Amino acid sequence: MRFSVDGEQTHVSAPAPAYPMQLILGVFDFPGQRDPGVSSTARFTPRLHVTRVRVTQPTPA
């Protein structure tokens, strides 16, 4: 099983698990790393924009 982000492979797991997989995405707010031009009292909601999740099945050998 290969994992990739933005087309770049990030991890390989061999062999692939024999059980169903699930995908969990999370977004986190790091207040100390905000843009210095933004007021510390301004309401800020972090967002995660996912345009596509692609799942492919291996082809039988």
Buried (B, 14 or more C-beta within 10 A) or exposed (E): EEEEEEEEEEEEEEEEEEEEEEEEEEEEEEEEEBEEEEEEEEEEEEEEEEEEEEEEEEEEE
